[in-house]
Amino acid sequence: MPRTVHSATLLLAVLMLSAGIGASGASAQQQQPRKRFGSPGTVELGGSTTFTATQSVDAGKTGSWVYDFSFLPYAGYFVLEGFELGINPAGVNVSSSGDTTTVQLRILFAPSYNFRTATIVTPFIEGLAGFTSASLIHGGSTASNSGFTFGGRAGIKAALAERGLLNIGIQFLRITLNPPGATSRNGSNELSVSAGWTVWL
């Protein structure tokens, strides 16, 4: 057989082999599973807010309005399917009644478990534990206390955008703010409804 025929046959074989490898690689790349929320390695960033206005009533007499606003930024990382290690790194709570204002700064660790479903809604439960520092401002003077805080949150995350989640939850916090020398607990118990928005990467 002439040398040119051998060369043409060899060249054709090389081209077919290259095309086959390229097609296999493209097919494997297309078949890679799409990343989903809650899979290991997923990062979640965002935050939630609460606002409450309360007026006490005692024997038919109304008291002063108490306004309470909280903001909790959030960052989380999924170490296992559905299991997330999170943190509220700089939470702020402001409550005001009359001429008294209380400002609380919180750092809370927030491990959680997200329950995978076949819908756009992901239920979750979350533990909360950390530190609160509070400043009470009244009549031009300020008093400060700090202490341990713990509690939890439960709710849903609804995928209203491709990478965006509406967070709605019910949260409870047990906050201890004992002054020096205190022999019994001082602080507050907080029950609130929170709403927020997070994105996942």
Backbone as CSV, one residue per row, in Angstrom:
resi,resn,N_x,N_y,N_z,CA_x,CA_y,CA_z,C_x,C_y,C_z
1,MET,0.848,-1.191,0.000,0.000,0.000,0.000,0.882,1.239,0.000
2,PRO,0.572,2.305,-0.793,1.427,3.495,-0.856,1.537,4.135,0.516
3,ARG,2.688,4.838,0.720,2.950,5.511,2.002,1.890,6.572,2.286
4,THR,1.416,7.257,1.246,0.432,8.332,1.455,-0.873,7.787,2.024
5,VAL,-1.264,6.560,1.627,-2.488,5.955,2.149,-2.331,5.630,3.624
6,HIS,-1.138,5.072,3.990,-0.850,4.802,5.401,-0.935,6.087,6.226
7,SER,-0.342,7.143,5.719,-0.328,8.425,6.444,-1.743,8.960,6.610
8,ALA,-2.537,8.875,5.554,-3.908,9.376,5.635,-4.727,8.566,6.635
9,THR,-4.528,7.248,6.624,-5.256,6.381,7.566,-4.869,6.683,9.002
10,LEU,-3.583,6.864,9.260,-3.100,7.180,10.606,-3.637,8.517,11.074
11,LEU,-3.644,9.521,10.187,-4.131,10.851,10.536,-5.621,10.793,10.869
12,LEU,-6.378,10.025,10.081,-7.812,9.889,10.330,-8.084,9.224,11.671
13,ALA,-7.273,8.196,12.006,-7.437,7.513,13.287,-7.163,8.450,14.455
14,VAL,-6.108,9.263,14.318,-5.757,10.228,15.379,-6.875,11.240,15.562
15,LEU,-7.423,11.751,14.485,-8.495,12.740,14.570,-9.743,12.144,15.216
16,MET,-10.078,10.883,14.849,-11.255,10.241,15.426,-11.078,10.001,16.923
17,LEU,-9.853,9.599,17.319,-9.564,9.365,18.733,-9.669,10.661,19.518
18,SER,-9.123,11.753,18.975,-9.183,13.055,19.647,-10.624,13.520,19.793
19,ALA,-11.410,13.345,18.729,-12.812,13.746,18.781,-13.571,12.935,19.826
20,GLY,-13.253,11.629,19.898,-13.915,10.779,20.880,-13.599,11.181,22.300
21,ILE,-12.309,11.481,22.580,-11.909,11.920,23.926,-12.567,13.239,24.281
22,GLY,-12.601,14.169,23.308,-13.233,15.466,23.559,-14.709,15.333,23.846
23,ALA,-15.395,14.487,23.086,-16.828,14.289,23.301,-17.097,13.648,24.657
24,SER,-16.249,12.679,25.045,-16.419,12.025,26.346,-16.228,13.012,27.480
25,GLY,-15.203,13.885,27.329,-14.949,14.883,28.363,-16.096,15.860,28.486
26,ALA,-16.637,16.314,27.322,-17.762,17.254,27.350,-18.984,16.614,27.959
27,SER,-19.212,15.325,27.621,-20.374,14.619,28.176,-20.250,14.461,29.678
28,ALA,-19.047,14.121,30.164,-18.834,13.966,31.611,-19.037,15.283,32.321
29,GLN,-18.579,16.384,31.640,-18.723,17.699,32.264,-20.197,18.084,32.350
30,GLN,-20.982,17.761,31.320,-22.388,18.093,31.330,-23.151,17.260,32.348
31,GLN,-22.675,16.061,32.635,-23.383,15.171,33.540,-23.047,15.404,35.011
32,GLN,-22.128,16.340,35.304,-21.788,16.624,36.695,-23.024,17.161,37.416
33,PRO,-23.325,16.669,38.616,-24.525,17.124,39.326,-24.441,18.606,39.674
34,ARG,-25.576,19.283,39.531,-25.625,20.713,39.817,-25.605,20.928,41.330
35,LYS,-24.820,21.891,41.772,-24.723,22.169,43.200,-26.070,22.657,43.710
36,ARG,-26.475,22.176,44.871,-27.746,22.570,45.461,-27.521,23.099,46.871
37,PHE,-28.507,23.863,47.347,-28.413,24.422,48.684,-28.398,23.298,49.715
38,GLY,-27.462,23.403,50.659,-27.359,22.410,51.719,-26.322,21.348,51.477
39,SER,-25.705,21.336,50.293,-24.669,20.338,50.024,-23.357,20.776,50.665
40,PRO,-22.470,19.843,51.004,-21.195,20.195,51.651,-20.405,21.207,50.806
41,GLY,-19.832,22.194,51.500,-19.074,23.231,50.820,-19.873,24.471,50.487
42,THR,-21.194,24.435,50.703,-22.043,25.596,50.423,-21.836,26.668,51.490
43,VAL,-21.772,27.934,51.062,-21.646,29.078,51.964,-22.960,29.856,51.935
44,GLU,-23.450,30.261,53.108,-24.677,31.047,53.212,-24.373,32.366,53.917
45,LEU,-24.804,33.486,53.309,-24.529,34.812,53.847,-25.811,35.637,53.848
46,GLY,-26.006,36.442,54.903,-27.185,37.307,54.948,-27.471,37.765,56.353
47,GLY,-28.756,37.802,56.720,-29.117,38.246,58.059,-30.622,38.294,58.227
48,SER,-31.062,38.614,59.452,-32.485,38.692,59.760,-32.742,39.854,60.709
49,THR,-33.997,40.322,60.753,-34.377,41.433,61.618,-35.678,41.100,62.353
50,THR,-35.856,41.738,63.484,-37.129,41.673,64.208,-37.476,43.086,64.679
51,PHE,-38.777,43.388,64.766,-39.220,44.670,65.310,-40.496,44.440,66.110
52,THR,-40.523,44.992,67.317,-41.681,44.832,68.195,-42.016,46.165,68.849
53,ALA,-43.307,46.495,68.890,-43.772,47.668,69.632,-44.797,47.167,70.657
54,THR,-44.539,47.420,71.947,-45.381,46.884,73.017,-45.813,48.010,73.956
55,GLN,-47.092,47.991,74.331,-47.594,48.953,75.307,-48.297,48.181,76.426
56,SER,-47.850,48.378,77.653,-48.440,47.661,78.787,-49.762,48.307,79.194
57,VAL,-50.640,47.469,79.756,-51.917,47.950,80.295,-52.066,47.382,81.698
58,ASP,-52.277,48.266,82.706,-52.389,47.843,84.100,-53.629,48.482,84.704
59,ALA,-54.619,47.654,85.026,-55.874,48.133,85.622,-56.511,49.208,84.753
60,GLY,-56.499,49.004,83.468,-57.135,49.932,82.545,-56.284,51.121,82.150
61,LYS,-55.114,51.252,82.763,-54.228,52.370,82.436,-53.090,51.883,81.535
62,THR,-52.866,52.605,80.460,-51.813,52.220,79.520,-50.485,52.840,79.926
63,GLY,-49.439,52.068,79.713,-48.099,52.554,80.020,-47.391,53.070,78.778
64,SER,-46.111,53.278,78.893,-45.324,53.785,77.767,-45.103,52.690,76.732
65,TRP,-44.967,53.099,75.497,-44.618,52.156,74.442,-43.166,51.715,74.591
66,VAL,-42.942,50.447,74.357,-41.582,49.896,74.353,-41.290,49.415,72.932
67,TYR,-40.254,49.988,72.336,-39.882,49.632,70.974,-38.616,48.777,71.004
68,ASP,-38.649,47.702,70.253,-37.527,46.768,70.259,-37.170,46.414,68.815
69,PHE,-35.913,46.630,68.461,-35.433,46.328,67.112,-34.155,45.499,67.210
70,SER,-34.082,44.435,66.405,-32.886,43.593,66.395,-32.430,43.356,64.960
71,PHE,-31.124,43.282,64.796,-30.546,42.904,63.515,-29.437,41.897,63.762
72,LEU,-29.510,40.757,63.070,-28.522,39.691,63.235,-27.932,39.318,61.879
73,PRO,-26.719,39.792,61.566,-26.053,39.318,60.349,-25.686,37.854,60.514
74,TYR,-25.492,37.145,59.402,-25.269,35.700,59.487,-24.291,35.236,58.418
75,ALA,-23.441,34.286,58.806,-22.555,33.602,57.860,-22.510,32.134,58.258
76,GLY,-22.664,31.240,57.275,-22.669,29.815,57.573,-21.948,29.007,56.514
77,TYR,-21.503,27.818,56.916,-20.790,26.918,56.002,-21.267,25.496,56.257
78,PHE,-21.660,24.793,55.192,-22.150,23.424,55.324,-20.972,22.447,55.324
79,VAL,-20.797,21.773,56.453,-19.712,20.791,56.572,-20.183,19.393,56.184
80,LEU,-21.484,19.142,56.308,-22.099,17.870,55.910,-23.418,18.194,55.220
81,GLU,-24.000,17.205,54.564,-25.292,17.406,53.916,-26.332,17.875,54.932
82,GLY,-26.808,19.123,54.776,-27.825,19.684,55.651,-27.316,20.289,56.940
83,PHE,-26.084,19.931,57.375,-25.557,20.418,58.656,-24.651,21.622,58.421
84,GLU,-25.004,22.726,59.075,-24.345,24.012,58.831,-23.763,24.584,60.127
85,LEU,-22.528,25.040,60.051,-21.911,25.768,61.156,-22.011,27.255,60.848
86,GLY,-22.756,27.987,61.703,-22.992,29.399,61.431,-22.596,30.284,62.593
87,ILE,-22.595,31.589,62.315,-22.273,32.578,63.340,-23.030,33.864,63.060
88,ASN,-23.559,34.480,64.131,-24.082,35.842,64.079,-22.985,36.730,64.657
89,PRO,-22.128,37.331,63.822,-20.904,37.949,64.328,-21.075,39.297,65.009
90,ALA,-22.166,40.006,64.748,-22.298,41.351,65.322,-23.762,41.737,65.417
91,GLY,-24.533,40.973,66.194,-25.950,41.266,66.344,-26.184,42.503,67.193
92,VAL,-27.200,43.270,66.835,-27.538,44.498,67.563,-29.006,44.467,67.955
93,ASN,-29.297,44.774,69.220,-30.662,44.891,69.701,-30.809,46.228,70.411
94,VAL,-31.832,46.993,70.007,-32.088,48.299,70.615,-33.526,48.323,71.108
95,SER,-33.719,48.617,72.399,-35.067,48.765,72.947,-35.165,50.123,73.630
96,SER,-36.339,50.760,73.492,-36.517,52.104,74.030,-37.874,52.233,74.695
97,SER,-37.883,52.830,75.876,-39.109,53.091,76.605,-38.947,54.407,77.359
98,GLY,-39.748,55.400,76.989,-39.614,56.702,77.641,-38.233,57.292,77.393
99,ASP,-37.540,57.655,78.492,-36.197,58.230,78.357,-35.102,57.202,78.617
100,THR,-35.460,55.919,78.542,-34.486,54.849,78.773,-34.281,54.041,77.491
101,THR,-33.025,53.862,77.128,-32.678,53.088,75.938,-31.651,52.025,76.323
102,THR,-31.891,50.819,75.856,-30.940,49.730,76.083,-30.390,49.256,74.744
103,VAL,-29.066,49.192,74.669,-28.399,48.724,73.447,-27.618,47.461,73.787
104,GLN,-27.906,46.381,73.064,-27.206,45.113,73.283,-26.421,44.728,72.032
105,LEU,-25.187,44.296,72.251,-24.352,43.762,71.179,-24.158,42.275,71.437
106,ARG,-24.359,41.451,70.400,-24.328,40.003,70.594,-23.416,39.326,69.577
107,ILE,-22.715,38.321,70.056,-21.979,37.399,69.185,-22.491,36.000,69.502
108,LEU,-23.118,35.360,68.520,-23.753,34.069,68.767,-23.283,33.036,67.748
109,PHE,-22.890,31.867,68.238,-22.617,30.737,67.361,-23.951,30.056,67.055
110,ALA,-24.107,29.624,65.811,-25.422,29.167,65.372,-25.343,27.911,64.502
111,PRO,-25.022,26.746,65.088,-25.083,25.501,64.304,-26.530,25.164,63.980
112,SER,-26.756,24.605,62.796,-28.137,24.321,62.400,-28.206,23.086,61.516
113,TYR,-29.428,22.564,61.409,-29.666,21.482,60.458,-30.801,21.890,59.535
114,ASN,-30.568,21.750,58.228,-31.542,22.108,57.205,-32.101,20.828,56.585
115,PHE,-33.417,20.684,56.632,-34.064,19.457,56.164,-34.372,19.575,54.670
116,ARG,-33.738,18.744,53.883,-33.931,18.776,52.438,-35.323,18.260,52.067
117,THR,-36.005,18.976,51.172,-37.319,18.559,50.677,-37.320,18.629,49.153
118,ALA,-38.419,18.193,48.557,-38.548,18.226,47.099,-39.211,19.521,46.624
119,THR,-39.399,20.489,47.539,-40.035,21.760,47.196,-39.022,22.893,47.358
120,ILE,-39.495,24.137,47.192,-38.613,25.298,47.343,-38.415,25.668,48.810
121,VAL,-39.112,24.971,49.713,-39.066,25.299,51.148,-38.135,24.331,51.878
122,THR,-37.210,24.900,52.659,-36.288,24.106,53.473,-36.518,24.412,54.950
123,PRO,-37.147,23.523,55.722,-37.277,23.746,57.168,-35.902,23.641,57.848
124,PHE,-35.726,24.366,58.955,-34.454,24.308,59.665,-34.665,24.481,61.159
125,ILE,-33.710,23.939,61.919,-33.635,24.199,63.355,-32.214,24.678,63.655
126,GLU,-32.090,25.592,64.615,-30.797,26.242,64.853,-30.585,26.476,66.346
127,GLY,-29.432,26.109,66.832,-29.067,26.417,68.208,-28.327,27.751,68.257
128,LEU,-28.468,28.465,69.360,-27.817,29.767,69.520,-27.123,29.818,70.878
129,ALA,-25.855,30.206,70.878,-25.117,30.334,72.135,-23.978,31.325,71.943
130,GLY,-23.804,32.212,72.929,-22.723,33.180,72.799,-22.712,34.197,73.921
131,PHE,-22.412,35.438,73.569,-22.116,36.484,74.552,-22.899,37.745,74.203
132,THR,-23.455,38.393,75.238,-24.169,39.660,75.062,-23.582,40.725,75.974
133,SER,-23.359,41.906,75.420,-22.932,43.066,76.196,-24.013,44.134,76.073
134,ALA,-24.512,44.634,77.217,-25.628,45.577,77.202,-25.249,46.885,77.886
135,SER,-25.740,47.991,77.301,-25.559,49.318,77.891,-26.936,49.936,78.126
136,LEU,-27.211,50.343,79.367,-28.474,50.981,79.731,-28.235,52.484,79.832
137,ILE,-28.928,53.240,79.011,-28.751,54.697,78.963,-30.001,55.349,79.537
138,HIS,-29.823,56.095,80.631,-30.966,56.714,81.307,-30.520,58.020,81.959
139,GLY,-31.213,59.087,81.606,-30.942,60.377,82.226,-29.504,60.851,82.076
140,GLY,-28.872,60.548,80.985,-27.499,60.992,80.756,-26.444,60.080,81.335
141,SER,-26.828,59.055,82.089,-25.863,58.113,82.653,-25.969,56.772,81.927
142,THR,-24.875,56.017,81.963,-24.827,54.729,81.272,-24.311,53.651,82.213
143,ALA,-24.990,52.526,82.247,-24.552,51.373,83.025,-24.408,50.191,82.074
144,SER,-23.343,49.415,82.267,-23.071,48.298,81.354,-22.947,46.984,82.103
145,ASN,-23.471,45.922,81.486,-23.333,44.561,82.005,-23.157,43.610,80.822
146,SER,-22.694,42.412,81.112,-22.514,41.431,80.047,-22.715,40.031,80.618
147,GLY,-22.925,39.067,79.715,-23.119,37.709,80.184,-23.415,36.737,79.063
148,PHE,-23.703,35.505,79.466,-23.916,34.407,78.527,-25.338,34.441,77.983
149,THR,-25.475,34.090,76.711,-26.776,34.049,76.043,-26.919,32.720,75.313
150,PHE,-28.084,32.105,75.421,-28.319,30.903,74.622,-29.802,30.808,74.274
151,GLY,-30.096,29.991,73.275,-31.473,29.819,72.845,-31.528,29.034,71.552
152,GLY,-32.505,29.341,70.721,-32.646,28.618,69.468,-33.605,29.302,68.532
153,ARG,-33.617,28.805,67.313,-34.502,29.346,66.285,-34.960,28.203,65.388
154,ALA,-36.187,28.286,64.913,-36.718,27.293,63.988,-37.580,28.005,62.962
155,GLY,-37.576,27.493,61.732,-38.364,28.152,60.699,-38.166,27.512,59.355
156,ILE,-38.326,28.330,58.318,-38.185,27.850,56.941,-37.309,28.809,56.143
157,LYS,-36.694,28.261,55.095,-35.974,29.049,54.101,-36.619,28.756,52.754
158,ALA,-37.183,29.787,52.131,-37.900,29.608,50.868,-37.063,30.161,49.721
159,ALA,-36.804,29.319,48.726,-35.966,29.717,47.579,-36.794,30.541,46.603
160,LEU,-36.837,31.864,46.819,-37.606,32.758,45.953,-36.777,33.271,44.788
161,ALA,-35.482,32.995,44.793,-34.591,33.339,43.688,-33.627,32.175,43.500
162,GLU,-32.891,32.180,42.390,-32.016,31.045,42.095,-31.026,30.792,43.217
163,ARG,-30.475,31.854,43.789,-29.521,31.706,44.891,-29.940,32.522,46.111
164,GLY,-31.195,32.909,46.182,-31.677,33.722,47.284,-32.741,33.016,48.098
165,LEU,-32.704,33.196,49.423,-33.612,32.493,50.333,-34.286,33.487,51.275
166,LEU,-35.611,33.450,51.321,-36.364,34.191,52.327,-36.398,33.357,53.593
167,ASN,-35.905,33.930,54.706,-35.847,33.228,55.992,-36.951,33.747,56.919
168,ILE,-37.782,32.868,57.434,-38.802,33.226,58.415,-38.687,32.254,59.580
169,GLY,-38.591,32.774,60.805,-38.406,31.891,61.942,-38.952,32.447,63.241
170,ILE,-39.044,31.568,64.231,-39.391,31.948,65.601,-38.152,31.726,66.454
171,GLN,-37.780,32.733,67.230,-36.517,32.705,67.969,-36.745,32.938,69.463
172,PHE,-36.019,32.177,70.270,-36.044,32.384,71.723,-34.609,32.564,72.220
173,LEU,-34.400,33.566,73.078,-33.085,33.799,73.683,-33.235,33.986,75.186
174,ARG,-32.368,33.354,75.937,-32.278,33.539,77.387,-30.986,34.310,77.650
175,ILE,-31.139,35.566,78.033,-29.996,36.483,78.153,-29.719,36.762,79.626
176,THR,-28.493,36.554,80.040,-28.080,36.821,81.420,-27.163,38.042,81.440
177,LEU,-27.534,39.035,82.262,-26.762,40.281,82.383,-26.635,40.621,83.865
178,ASN,-25.797,39.870,84.556,-25.654,40.056,85.994,-24.659,41.172,86.321
179,PRO,-25.058,42.128,87.166,-24.097,43.122,87.642,-23.134,42.477,88.632
180,PRO,-22.022,43.112,88.933,-21.065,42.546,89.893,-21.729,42.287,91.247
181,GLY,-21.482,41.115,91.815,-22.014,40.777,93.127,-23.415,40.204,93.116
182,ALA,-23.997,40.035,91.948,-25.364,39.503,91.882,-25.383,38.041,92.318
183,THR,-26.404,37.662,93.086,-26.529,36.278,93.566,-27.629,35.515,92.843
184,SER,-28.408,36.204,92.037,-29.443,35.555,91.235,-29.427,36.159,89.837
185,ARG,-30.094,35.490,88.931,-30.023,35.893,87.525,-30.731,37.215,87.252
186,ASN,-30.058,38.047,86.457,-30.635,39.262,85.911,-30.509,39.187,84.389
187,GLY,-31.450,39.775,83.687,-31.395,39.747,82.222,-32.784,39.725,81.643
188,SER,-32.989,38.908,80.617,-34.293,38.866,79.964,-34.477,37.561,79.205
189,ASN,-35.738,37.247,78.940,-36.101,36.157,78.038,-36.793,36.783,76.839
190,GLU,-36.340,36.462,75.655,-36.887,37.078,74.446,-37.484,36.025,73.523
191,LEU,-38.726,36.249,73.123,-39.384,35.415,72.125,-39.796,36.335,70.980
192,SER,-39.333,36.040,69.777,-39.595,36.944,68.659,-39.766,36.178,67.355
193,VAL,-40.392,36.841,66.398,-40.513,36.339,65.029,-39.511,37.101,64.181
194,SER,-38.712,36.388,63.424,-37.674,37.031,62.623,-37.908,36.774,61.138
195,ALA,-37.452,37.707,60.314,-37.504,37.552,58.864,-36.231,38.118,58.286
196,GLY,-35.741,37.495,57.226,-34.501,37.974,56.636,-34.271,37.351,55.267
197,TRP,-33.096,37.639,54.743,-32.747,37.187,53.381,-31.295,36.701,53.397
198,THR,-31.049,35.548,52.818,-29.691,35.047,52.677,-29.452,34.608,51.240
199,VAL,-28.190,34.601,50.845,-27.792,34.065,49.551,-26.809,32.926,49.790
200,TRP,-26.792,31.960,48.886,-25.856,30.843,49.033,-24.949,30.753,47.819
201,LEU,-23.713,30.333,48.107,-22.674,30.290,47.074,-22.079,28.880,46.993
